[in-house]
Amino acid sequence: MAEWNAYYQNEEEDLDGEEGEESGVDYKTTGRDSLVFLVDASKEMFIKEESGELTPFDMTMQCVRSVYTSKIISSDKDLVALVFYGTEQSKNPRNSFKHVYVYHDLDTPGAGRVQDVDGLRGEDGAKVAAKTMGSGKTNLGEALWCCSNLYSDIKLRLSHKRLMIFTCRDSPHEGDSERDRQARTKAGDLKETGVVIDLMHLMKPGGFDVSIFFCDVVSPPEDDAELGLQMEPCVKLEDLKKRVRAKEMKKRSIARLNLCLGEGMNVAVGVYITALQARKPNPIKLFKDNNEPVRTKTRLYHTQTGSLLLPSDTKRAQVYASKQIVMEKDEVDVIKKFSDPGLELIGFKPMERLKLHHHLRSPVFIYPEEEMVTGSACMFTALLKRCSERNVFALCKYTRIRNSPPRFLALVPQREELDEGQAQIAAPGFHGIFLPYADDIRTLDTPQLPTASDSQVDKMKEIVQKLRFKYRCDAFENPVLQKHFRNLEALALDLMAPEEIEDHTMPKIEMMDERLGSLAQEFKDLVYPADYNPEGKTANKRKPAEAAGGAEKKPKVDISEDELRGHVQKNTLHKLTVPILKDACKQFGVKVTGTKKQELIDALTAQLAN
């Protein structure tokens, strides 16, 4: 009979319990993301600028490699492809398109593909690209047609389809109106099938003018939060990576629920994760013969008859008051269910009632879903505006999935913020703060410590002021995770050694000493006695014992002659410790020439065996 706890934890586990568990994506229902890199292979892409250290082609390859590696770590089920256009050689299905080279088909990323991209980086990579593909005539329309066929050949369900064009030429066809028209037509066909086309343009002499051709090719922003077409080209590699990362990271909600404002008043909202703790991936068991993943299956058998038990044959039980309470599966489902999934408004509270210690975990972000319920955006905006004006937060009961325990959320309003270029830096919506229950807040007994004097406090203020720096959370990476993934990367790519990482969490001792100067010693003089030595505290503790006549000796363990003779007969003297053997030799007048254990055993055996 299964225990209640085992059933409760295994059957539809509560995804709200841990932060990391909410990041899982169910590809069976939502589909996979797909991304195609369409890279210009013309001669202009291999020309190095005077001020730049990398060619546009090299920057593109490094960016593609970065996306490949991040996909392997974060979402290895997504599909990626690499296609070159404007090449001399042609390589595509059935070779139907001239000057189009499909380097990687639309498939999941892997170590082999990363190695292929590494072969195209640097000066040696440019030579390999020239030898393999070359540079020839450009026809972007046929390249887009080829990418369309890549999507149509995929039988899997795709939730998001995106195509990124990397080029440093604002007029790829050099004024050929017919080829421009064909490219615009094919781009329109792709956009009608749900493919989002983005432009990642790089710097060229004289500047890049997107209005000449590409403004009619790229897709408009999907929503207000989507980054639109950037007019300025990318000059640095980091700028290019940031743009690609902002485009390829799809904003996917973890749940779409109804926010009940009252009887018959429902607003459709999406729940998004704003911050998620990075974790090591779970280990996968592999079969020793072929390294294939091992699939485990659990079967229940009757302990007496050995027959296979069906799910209907098992029951759940809970011991209460020394009595076993047996329940059916339907009864357990009813007990586990508190309410239907959704958000239910309870009331409003002033913002002063929300304290810092009420934050249990990273909050979620609530945003309206107009597609589910028409009018949700209007009602949501009115609620957001009213809560912001009155400086209150909405208190709601939150149930994310069926059979999950309810939580209380404080919906804190956030108004839209724009930068100088009228680009959105903060979206309008509510931050859902997870509130604790009454038994989650405990009263702690704080230890009684001596109070610092005013001079000590003032001196510490000077030290803190000297050591202040501008903190940015994105400047500190987890060194344990970075080392873990570097080791995996080196193992997968057959590297001689993993890439060295810099641990930014370690304090910069030399810089701190230079900033503090004599302040640290002055603080020590104010707080600690003159003879204080933090590194010699252990040695100081031993001084009283040494002054009293040396270190305290362990008590002797007396052993009788009969017990000793028994050990000799059973040949078990080696089980005794060296101090016991020495005491036995002194007790029975056995003379030994050495102090090794075997010498003591031999001497005792020779003396007592007679």
PLY file of the C-alpha trace (Angstrom):
ply
format ascii 1.0
element vertex 610
property float x
property float y
property float z
element edge 609
property int vertex1
property int vertex2
end_header
0.00 0.00 0.00
1.55 3.29 -1.10
2.27 5.97 1.45
0.41 9.27 1.23
3.59 11.36 0.96
4.98 9.30 -1.90
1.77 9.70 -3.85
1.48 13.40 -3.12
5.01 14.18 -4.32
5.02 12.06 -7.47
1.54 12.69 -8.86
1.60 16.01 -10.73
4.32 17.61 -8.63
3.72 21.13 -7.46
5.69 23.36 -9.78
5.40 26.34 -7.48
7.56 24.77 -4.79
10.91 25.58 -6.33
11.95 28.40 -8.59
13.92 26.24 -10.98
11.05 23.89 -11.73
8.99 26.59 -13.41
11.44 26.97 -16.25
10.60 23.63 -17.83
9.01 23.78 -21.27
6.57 21.15 -22.44
7.50 20.76 -26.11
4.61 18.32 -26.64
2.06 21.11 -26.21
3.91 24.32 -27.07
6.24 23.12 -29.82
9.88 23.98 -30.40
11.55 27.25 -31.28
13.46 27.41 -34.55
16.13 29.84 -35.70
17.83 30.15 -39.11
21.01 32.21 -39.55
21.15 33.60 -43.10
24.68 34.98 -43.52
26.04 37.09 -46.36
29.20 35.47 -47.82
30.17 38.30 -50.19
33.71 39.67 -50.35
32.71 42.76 -48.34
32.05 40.56 -45.31
35.72 39.53 -45.17
37.18 43.05 -45.25
38.54 44.24 -41.90
37.82 47.81 -40.89
40.70 50.06 -39.89
39.28 50.64 -36.41
37.94 47.13 -35.94
39.81 44.00 -34.93
37.32 41.53 -36.46
35.82 41.24 -39.92
32.00 41.26 -40.20
32.12 37.56 -41.14
34.21 36.69 -38.07
31.87 38.65 -35.79
28.93 36.76 -37.26
30.56 33.36 -36.74
31.38 34.15 -33.12
27.80 35.26 -32.56
26.46 32.06 -34.18
28.74 29.96 -31.97
27.51 31.80 -28.88
23.90 31.02 -29.76
24.74 27.37 -30.51
26.39 26.87 -27.11
23.64 28.68 -25.22
20.99 26.58 -26.98
22.80 23.38 -26.01
22.75 24.43 -22.35
19.36 26.12 -22.01
17.09 24.58 -24.69
18.71 21.71 -26.58
15.36 20.73 -28.17
15.21 23.91 -30.27
16.17 23.79 -33.95
18.90 25.93 -35.56
20.29 26.21 -39.09
23.14 28.06 -40.82
22.73 29.16 -44.45
25.10 31.30 -46.56
23.98 33.33 -49.56
26.06 35.11 -52.18
28.41 32.12 -52.47
30.17 30.79 -55.55
29.41 27.16 -54.71
25.85 25.88 -54.19
24.74 23.28 -51.68
21.06 22.89 -50.84
18.37 20.21 -51.20
18.27 19.12 -54.85
20.57 22.11 -55.64
17.54 24.07 -56.77
18.96 27.45 -55.76
22.12 28.95 -57.13
24.66 30.72 -54.91
23.01 29.38 -51.71
25.04 27.14 -49.41
23.20 25.29 -46.60
25.98 24.70 -44.10
23.72 23.26 -41.36
20.20 21.93 -41.84
17.44 22.84 -39.41
18.18 20.49 -36.52
19.08 20.43 -32.84
22.50 21.92 -31.95
25.40 19.71 -30.93
29.14 19.59 -30.37
29.82 18.73 -34.01
28.11 21.88 -35.23
30.02 24.04 -32.76
33.26 22.57 -34.09
32.15 23.32 -37.65
31.53 26.97 -36.78
34.89 27.15 -34.98
36.50 26.10 -38.26
35.12 29.27 -39.91
36.50 31.70 -37.32
39.61 33.84 -37.66
41.92 34.20 -40.63
42.16 30.44 -41.09
38.37 30.23 -41.06
38.14 32.88 -43.78
40.45 30.77 -45.95
38.32 27.69 -45.31
35.16 29.63 -46.21
36.75 30.94 -49.42
37.86 27.45 -50.40
34.59 25.73 -49.47
31.98 28.29 -50.56
33.66 31.26 -52.17
31.96 34.55 -53.02
29.71 34.93 -56.03
26.49 36.45 -57.26
23.83 37.46 -54.71
20.15 36.58 -54.97
18.49 37.06 -51.60
15.10 35.97 -52.96
16.34 32.46 -53.72
18.08 32.32 -50.32
14.77 33.16 -48.58
13.02 30.55 -50.72
15.58 27.95 -49.65
15.01 28.86 -45.98
11.27 28.49 -46.53
11.85 24.94 -47.77
13.90 24.19 -44.64
10.90 25.08 -42.51
8.45 23.12 -44.67
10.60 19.97 -44.48
10.34 19.87 -40.67
7.61 17.52 -39.46
7.83 18.61 -35.81
5.53 21.20 -34.33
7.20 24.62 -34.27
5.94 27.27 -31.88
8.19 30.10 -33.02
10.01 30.53 -36.34
12.68 33.21 -36.72
15.16 34.07 -39.49
18.14 36.41 -38.93
19.97 38.07 -41.82
23.61 39.05 -41.21
25.10 41.41 -43.78
27.15 44.58 -44.17
25.59 45.57 -47.54
22.51 47.79 -47.53
21.93 47.11 -51.25
22.64 43.39 -51.78
21.57 43.37 -55.45
23.39 46.61 -56.35
20.30 48.33 -57.71
18.81 45.37 -59.63
15.10 46.16 -59.24
13.93 42.74 -60.42
15.92 40.82 -57.82
14.86 43.36 -55.17
11.22 42.73 -56.05
11.66 38.96 -55.89
13.31 39.20 -52.45
10.54 41.44 -51.09
7.88 39.09 -52.46
9.50 36.02 -50.91
9.99 37.82 -47.60
6.27 38.62 -47.59
5.46 34.96 -48.22
7.66 33.92 -45.30
6.03 36.43 -42.97
2.58 35.13 -43.94
3.62 31.62 -42.86
4.60 32.91 -39.40
8.36 33.38 -39.92
9.79 36.46 -38.22
12.59 38.08 -40.25
15.18 40.17 -38.41
18.13 42.17 -39.73
21.48 42.09 -37.92
23.38 44.63 -40.02
27.04 45.38 -39.45
29.13 48.47 -40.06
30.19 49.34 -43.61
32.19 52.29 -44.97
29.89 55.25 -45.43
27.21 53.88 -43.08
24.38 51.38 -43.47
21.05 52.76 -44.76
18.23 50.31 -43.96
15.70 52.40 -45.89
17.26 51.45 -49.23
16.05 47.85 -49.21
15.83 46.00 -45.87
13.10 48.09 -44.23
10.61 46.34 -46.57
12.01 42.87 -45.80
12.19 42.66 -42.01
9.15 41.95 -39.85
7.54 44.64 -37.70
7.64 44.24 -33.88
5.29 41.51 -32.64
4.16 43.60 -29.64
5.05 46.74 -27.71
7.78 44.94 -25.78
9.45 43.57 -28.92
12.68 45.22 -30.06
12.05 46.75 -33.48
14.41 47.40 -36.37
17.52 49.21 -35.15
18.71 51.94 -37.47
22.33 51.99 -36.31
24.57 49.07 -37.39
26.56 46.94 -34.97
30.20 47.96 -34.61
31.32 45.74 -31.72
30.85 42.04 -31.16
29.13 42.59 -27.81
26.52 44.85 -29.42
25.78 42.19 -32.02
25.44 39.48 -29.36
23.06 41.63 -27.32
20.79 42.24 -30.32
20.75 38.58 -31.27
20.07 37.55 -27.67
17.21 40.04 -27.38
15.63 38.65 -30.56
16.12 34.91 -30.17
14.98 34.76 -26.53
11.26 34.16 -26.92
9.06 35.55 -24.16
7.05 32.49 -23.15
4.51 32.59 -20.34
4.52 29.80 -17.78
0.74 30.02 -17.45
-2.29 31.79 -18.91
-4.96 32.31 -16.30
-8.06 34.31 -15.53
-7.81 37.16 -13.05
-11.19 37.21 -11.31
-12.04 40.77 -10.21
-15.51 39.85 -9.01
-18.52 37.75 -9.87
-18.62 37.41 -13.66
-15.66 39.78 -14.19
-12.61 37.88 -15.56
-9.47 39.30 -17.16
-7.09 37.01 -19.07
-3.47 37.40 -17.99
-0.14 35.69 -18.67
2.35 34.82 -15.95
6.04 35.35 -16.75
9.25 34.68 -14.83
11.43 37.77 -14.35
14.42 36.12 -12.68
15.40 32.48 -12.43
18.28 30.93 -10.53
20.73 29.10 -12.77
21.31 25.49 -11.78
23.37 22.57 -12.92
21.40 20.27 -15.22
20.21 17.02 -13.72
22.55 14.09 -14.37
21.44 11.57 -16.99
22.15 7.88 -16.50
23.79 6.26 -19.54
24.06 2.64 -20.56
27.69 1.53 -20.26
27.82 -0.28 -23.62
26.62 2.46 -25.99
26.24 5.59 -23.79
22.55 5.81 -24.66
20.25 7.38 -22.02
18.69 4.82 -19.71
14.92 4.88 -19.36
13.60 3.65 -16.06
10.22 2.00 -15.64
8.58 1.25 -12.31
6.35 -1.77 -11.78
4.53 -2.81 -8.62
4.22 -6.50 -7.74
2.27 -8.31 -5.06
4.58 -9.37 -2.24
2.93 -12.78 -1.83
1.73 -13.85 -5.28
4.27 -11.89 -7.36
1.58 -10.75 -9.78
1.76 -7.37 -11.50
-0.38 -4.69 -9.83
-2.38 -2.24 -11.91
-2.89 1.37 -10.81
-6.47 0.50 -9.82
-5.17 -2.20 -7.47
-3.20 0.23 -5.30
-4.56 2.47 -2.57
-3.13 5.36 -0.59
-2.87 5.45 3.17
-1.97 7.91 5.92
-1.24 6.93 9.52
-3.09 9.20 11.91
-3.43 8.58 15.68
-1.85 5.13 15.29
-4.50 4.20 12.77
-4.03 3.65 9.04
-6.54 5.60 6.97
-7.01 4.10 3.49
-8.14 6.34 0.61
-8.95 5.86 -3.05
-7.21 7.86 -5.76
-10.32 9.96 -6.41
-10.52 10.83 -2.73
-6.89 11.94 -2.71
-7.51 14.13 -5.77
-10.38 15.83 -3.99
-8.25 16.43 -0.89
-5.41 17.91 -2.93
-7.64 20.29 -4.87
-8.13 23.65 -3.17
-9.35 25.74 -6.08
-9.33 25.95 -9.87
-6.26 27.47 -11.59
-6.39 31.24 -11.71
-5.96 34.51 -9.83
-8.72 35.67 -7.51
-8.77 39.24 -6.21
-9.18 39.46 -2.43
-8.65 43.16 -1.77
-6.22 46.07 -1.76
-3.59 47.14 0.76
-1.35 50.24 1.05
2.19 49.78 -0.20
3.51 50.49 3.31
2.07 47.15 4.45
4.41 45.25 2.11
7.74 44.62 3.84
11.06 43.38 2.53
10.93 40.22 4.62
7.65 39.27 2.93
9.50 38.32 -0.27
9.79 34.53 -0.25
11.25 34.02 -3.73
11.67 35.69 -7.09
8.44 37.39 -8.19
6.46 36.74 -11.36
5.21 39.31 -13.86
1.52 39.61 -14.77
0.63 40.92 -18.24
-2.75 40.94 -20.06
-3.62 38.39 -22.78
-5.96 40.13 -25.19
-6.12 37.07 -27.46
-7.85 34.96 -24.80
-10.48 37.44 -23.61
-11.29 40.56 -25.63
-11.11 43.68 -23.49
-8.57 42.28 -21.04
-5.94 44.87 -21.95
-8.33 47.77 -21.37
-9.54 46.47 -18.00
-6.01 45.53 -16.95
-4.68 49.00 -17.84
-7.44 50.68 -15.83
-6.67 48.52 -12.78
-2.94 49.18 -13.13
-3.43 52.93 -13.43
-5.77 53.09 -10.43
-3.47 51.02 -8.17
-0.49 53.15 -9.16
-2.31 56.43 -8.48
-3.53 55.28 -5.05
-0.20 53.65 -4.18
-1.77 50.30 -3.28
-1.14 46.70 -4.22
-3.77 44.08 -5.04
-3.89 40.99 -2.83
-4.79 37.83 -4.79
-5.06 34.09 -4.31
-2.91 32.34 -6.92
-3.33 28.74 -8.12
-1.11 28.01 -11.11
-2.06 24.42 -11.98
-4.63 21.89 -10.88
-3.99 20.21 -7.52
-1.34 22.75 -6.51
-1.65 24.50 -3.13
-2.77 28.13 -3.35
-0.39 31.00 -2.66
-1.04 34.64 -1.83
0.36 37.20 -4.27
0.84 40.93 -3.77
0.36 42.51 -7.22
2.63 45.57 -7.20
1.90 47.96 -10.11
4.63 49.00 -12.55
4.01 51.79 -15.06
5.61 51.81 -18.49
9.03 53.50 -18.73
10.71 54.74 -21.92
14.26 55.87 -22.53
15.39 58.92 -24.48
14.90 57.08 -27.78
11.30 56.17 -26.83
12.31 52.53 -26.46
10.58 50.60 -23.70
12.79 49.76 -20.73
10.01 48.70 -18.33
6.76 47.10 -19.45
3.42 47.99 -17.85
2.12 45.25 -15.58
2.06 43.84 -12.06
4.91 42.20 -10.18
3.50 39.23 -8.28
5.26 39.06 -4.89
4.84 35.70 -3.13
3.70 36.36 0.44
4.44 34.08 3.42
1.88 32.34 5.58
1.70 33.07 9.30
3.79 30.03 10.29
6.50 31.00 7.76
7.50 34.00 9.89
9.35 32.99 13.05
10.75 34.94 15.99
14.47 34.43 16.41
16.44 34.87 19.62
19.23 37.25 18.69
22.48 36.78 20.61
23.57 39.49 23.02
26.73 41.09 21.68
28.78 44.03 22.95
27.78 47.41 21.53
30.31 49.27 19.41
31.46 52.69 20.54
30.93 55.86 18.51
34.59 56.01 17.47
34.48 52.42 16.23
31.30 53.09 14.25
32.77 56.23 12.68
35.94 54.39 11.70
33.94 51.57 10.09
31.91 54.14 8.16
35.15 55.45 6.67
36.16 51.91 5.68
32.79 51.21 4.07
32.93 54.49 2.18
36.37 53.62 0.82
35.27 50.16 -0.34
32.03 51.20 -2.03
31.58 50.37 -5.73
28.74 50.37 -8.24
27.12 46.94 -8.06
25.68 45.27 -11.16
24.19 41.82 -10.87
25.13 40.92 -14.45
28.82 41.52 -13.68
29.09 38.46 -11.43
28.73 34.99 -12.88
28.48 31.84 -10.81
32.03 30.41 -10.97
30.86 26.89 -10.12
28.40 26.83 -13.02
30.86 28.44 -15.40
33.52 25.87 -14.58
31.00 23.04 -14.93
29.91 24.13 -18.42
33.50 24.87 -19.52
34.47 21.32 -18.55
31.51 19.91 -20.47
32.39 22.05 -23.48
36.01 20.89 -23.43
34.89 17.28 -23.17
32.38 17.57 -26.01
34.68 19.51 -28.36
37.80 17.42 -27.63
39.73 20.42 -26.31
43.08 19.94 -24.61
41.98 21.98 -21.59
38.84 23.90 -20.61
38.71 27.63 -21.10
39.97 29.56 -18.10
37.36 31.53 -16.20
37.81 34.54 -13.97
36.11 34.34 -10.60
34.69 37.85 -10.13
33.29 36.92 -6.72
36.78 36.78 -5.17
37.75 40.01 -3.36
40.47 42.14 -4.92
42.84 42.20 -1.95
45.51 44.48 -3.44
43.00 47.09 -4.56
41.27 47.01 -1.16
44.57 47.46 0.68
45.46 50.35 -1.60
42.14 52.08 -0.97
42.13 51.54 2.79
45.70 52.46 3.53
46.07 52.68 7.33
42.31 52.60 8.06
42.26 48.83 8.59
45.04 48.97 11.20
43.39 51.93 12.94
40.14 49.99 13.19
41.96 46.97 14.64
43.60 49.19 17.27
40.19 50.53 18.29
38.45 47.14 18.53
41.02 44.48 19.45
43.58 44.39 22.27
47.23 45.09 21.57
48.37 41.45 21.73
45.47 40.13 19.62
46.55 37.69 16.89
43.64 36.15 14.91
45.93 33.64 13.22
47.41 32.40 16.51
44.22 31.85 18.52
44.62 28.07 18.43
48.18 28.26 19.73
47.12 30.60 22.55
44.59 28.07 23.81
47.34 25.51 24.34
49.54 27.72 26.51
47.77 27.05 29.86
48.08 23.30 29.38
51.76 23.57 28.48
52.42 25.79 31.51
50.78 23.22 33.78
53.24 20.56 32.78
52.68 19.73 29.16
49.74 18.59 27.16
47.11 16.54 28.94
47.75 12.84 28.48
45.12 10.34 27.56
44.12 7.93 30.37
45.86 4.57 30.32
43.88 1.52 29.33
44.84 -1.42 31.61
44.71 -4.92 30.18
45.02 -8.11 32.24
47.56 -10.89 31.59
44.78 -13.37 30.77
43.29 -11.05 28.15
46.72 -10.51 26.69
47.46 -14.24 26.52
44.06 -14.74 24.84
45.04 -12.26 22.15
48.34 -14.10 21.67
46.60 -17.45 21.26
44.02 -16.05 18.84
46.70 -14.09 16.98
44.71 -10.85 17.39
47.34 -8.59 18.95
47.32 -6.46 15.79
43.83 -5.21 16.74
45.27 -3.41 19.78
46.62 0.11 19.44
50.28 1.04 19.83
49.77 2.85 23.21
48.06 -0.23 24.66
50.86 -2.48 23.43
53.49 -0.19 24.94
51.69 -0.13 28.30
51.41 -3.94 28.22
55.15 -4.27 27.58
55.91 -2.01 30.55
53.34 -3.80 32.74
54.78 -7.28 32.16
58.45 -6.30 31.90
58.84 -7.12 28.23
61.96 -5.57 26.72
61.65 -4.19 23.20
64.34 -2.78 20.94
62.02 -0.58 18.83
58.71 1.26 18.97
57.06 -0.03 15.81
53.81 -1.94 16.22
55.11 -5.17 14.73
58.16 -5.12 17.03
55.91 -4.72 20.07
53.71 -7.61 18.89
56.73 -9.88 18.34
58.15 -9.11 21.77
54.83 -9.79 23.56
54.30 -12.99 21.60
57.77 -14.30 22.46
57.31 -13.47 26.17
53.77 -14.82 26.68
53.73 -17.77 24.31
55.84 -19.86 26.70
0 1
1 2
2 3
3 4
4 5
5 6
6 7
7 8
8 9
9 10
10 11
11 12
12 13
13 14
14 15
15 16
16 17
17 18
18 19
19 20
20 21
21 22
22 23
23 24
24 25
25 26
26 27
27 28
28 29
29 30
30 31
31 32
32 33
33 34
34 35
35 36
36 37
37 38
38 39
39 40
40 41
41 42
42 43
43 44
44 45
45 46
46 47
47 48
48 49
49 50
50 51
51 52
52 53
53 54
54 55
55 56
56 57
57 58
58 59
59 60
60 61
61 62
62 63
63 64
64 65
65 66
66 67
67 68
68 69
69 70
70 71
71 72
72 73
73 74
74 75
75 76
76 77
77 78
78 79
79 80
80 81
81 82
82 83
83 84
84 85
85 86
86 87
87 88
88 89
89 90
90 91
91 92
92 93
93 94
94 95
95 96
96 97
97 98
98 99
99 100
100 101
101 102
102 103
103 104
104 105
105 106
106 107
107 108
108 109
109 110
110 111
111 112
112 113
113 114
114 115
115 116
116 117
117 118
118 119
119 120
120 121
121 122
122 123
123 124
124 125
125 126
126 127
127 128
128 129
129 130
130 131
131 132
132 133
133 134
134 135
135 136
136 137
137 138
138 139
139 140
140 141
141 142
142 143
143 144
144 145
145 146
146 147
147 148
148 149
149 150
150 151
151 152
152 153
153 154
154 155
155 156
156 157
157 158
158 159
159 160
160 161
161 162
162 163
163 164
164 165
165 166
166 167
167 168
168 169
169 170
170 171
171 172
172 173
173 174
174 175
175 176
176 177
177 178
178 179
179 180
180 181
181 182
182 183
183 184
184 185
185 186
186 187
187 188
188 189
189 190
190 191
191 192
192 193
193 194
194 195
195 196
196 197
197 198
198 199
199 200
200 201
201 202
202 203
203 204
204 205
205 206
206 207
207 208
208 209
209 210
210 211
211 212
212 213
213 214
214 215
215 216
216 217
217 218
218 219
219 220
220 221
221 222
222 223
223 224
224 225
225 226
226 227
227 228
228 229
229 230
230 231
231 232
232 233
233 234
234 235
235 236
236 237
237 238
238 239
239 240
240 241
241 242
242 243
243 244
244 245
245 246
246 247
247 248
248 249
249 250
250 251
251 252
252 253
253 254
254 255
255 256
256 257
257 258
258 259
259 260
260 261
261 262
262 263
263 264
264 265
265 266
266 267
267 268
268 269
269 270
270 271
271 272
272 273
273 274
274 275
275 276
276 277
277 278
278 279
279 280
280 281
281 282
282 283
283 284
284 285
285 286
286 287
287 288
288 289
289 290
290 291
291 292
292 293
293 294
294 295
295 296
296 297
297 298
298 299
299 300
300 301
301 302
302 303
303 304
304 305
305 306
306 307
307 308
308 309
309 310
310 311
311 312
312 313
313 314
314 315
315 316
316 317
317 318
318 319
319 320
320 321
321 322
322 323
323 324
324 325
325 326
326 327
327 328
328 329
329 330
330 331
331 332
332 333
333 334
334 335
335 336
336 337
337 338
338 339
339 340
340 341
341 342
342 343
343 344
344 345
345 346
346 347
347 348
348 349
349 350
350 351
351 352
352 353
353 354
354 355
355 356
356 357
357 358
358 359
359 360
360 361
361 362
362 363
363 364
364 365
365 366
366 367
367 368
368 369
369 370
370 371
371 372
372 373
373 374
374 375
375 376
376 377
377 378
378 379
379 380
380 381
381 382
382 383
383 384
384 385
385 386
386 387
387 388
388 389
389 390
390 391
391 392
392 393
393 394
394 395
395 396
396 397
397 398
398 399
399 400
400 401
401 402
402 403
403 404
404 405
405 406
406 407
407 408
408 409
409 410
410 411
411 412
412 413
413 414
414 415
415 416
416 417
417 418
418 419
419 420
420 421
421 422
422 423
423 424
424 425
425 426
426 427
427 428
428 429
429 430
430 431
431 432
432 433
433 434
434 435
435 436
436 437
437 438
438 439
439 440
440 441
441 442
442 443
443 444
444 445
445 446
446 447
447 448
448 449
449 450
450 451
451 452
452 453
453 454
454 455
455 456
456 457
457 458
458 459
459 460
460 461
461 462
462 463
463 464
464 465
465 466
466 467
467 468
468 469
469 470
470 471
471 472
472 473
473 474
474 475
475 476
476 477
477 478
478 479
479 480
480 481
481 482
482 483
483 484
484 485
485 486
486 487
487 488
488 489
489 490
490 491
491 492
492 493
493 494
494 495
495 496
496 497
497 498
498 499
499 500
500 501
501 502
502 503
503 504
504 505
505 506
506 507
507 508
508 509
509 510
510 511
511 512
512 513
513 514
514 515
515 516
516 517
517 518
518 519
519 520
520 521
521 522
522 523
523 524
524 525
525 526
526 527
527 528
528 529
529 530
530 531
531 532
532 533
533 534
534 535
535 536
536 537
537 538
538 539
539 540
540 541
541 542
542 543
543 544
544 545
545 546
546 547
547 548
548 549
549 550
550 551
551 552
552 553
553 554
554 555
555 556
556 557
557 558
558 559
559 560
560 561
561 562
562 563
563 564
564 565
565 566
566 567
567 568
568 569
569 570
570 571
571 572
572 573
573 574
574 575
575 576
576 577
577 578
578 579
579 580
580 581
581 582
582 583
583 584
584 585
585 586
586 587
587 588
588 589
589 590
590 591
591 592
592 593
593 594
594 595
595 596
596 597
597 598
598 599
599 600
600 601
601 602
602 603
603 604
604 605
605 606
606 607
607 608
608 609
